[in-house]
Amino acid sequence: MSQVTLSVRMDEEVKRLFDSFCAEVGMNASVAVNIFAKTVIRERRIPFAIAADPIEAALDEADAEAARSPRTLTHEEVFSRARARIDGV
């Protein structure tokens, strides 16, 4: 398969931190972006929540987790999992 170049503009500090993280986990930015693109194609969605409100994002993730669960979660379980994500537990 032939290769193409993708140019992305970003803040210099974001790029520096991203490159640093990628190096820590044994890859470069190109590999990380390719992983992201392949995940988007495979899952047909952005593989993380995009939200302005962290509580809403945590609730969305808890809802998605509940949908993947082999059993139906109660609303208390969904809110409990969302609260744990917000609190960083």
C-alpha positions, 0 to 999 in steps of 0.5 A: 500500500502506498504511503501519503503525508498528512500535515497537521497544525498544532500548538508547539507545546502540545506537539512537544508533549505528544512526542514525549508521551509517544516516546515513553510508550515506544512509538512516534507521533506518526505511529500514534496518529495511524493507530488513531485513524485505524481505530476510527475506521474500525469502530466508525466513531471517534474512540473517546468522548468529546464534550465540553462538560466533564460530567456529561463526558463521564455519563456518556462513557458510563452509558457506553460501558453499560451498553457493552455490559452483558447485563443491564445496569441500574441507573445507580450503577451507571451514575456510580461509575460516572462519579468514579470517572469524574473523581478519578477513581 
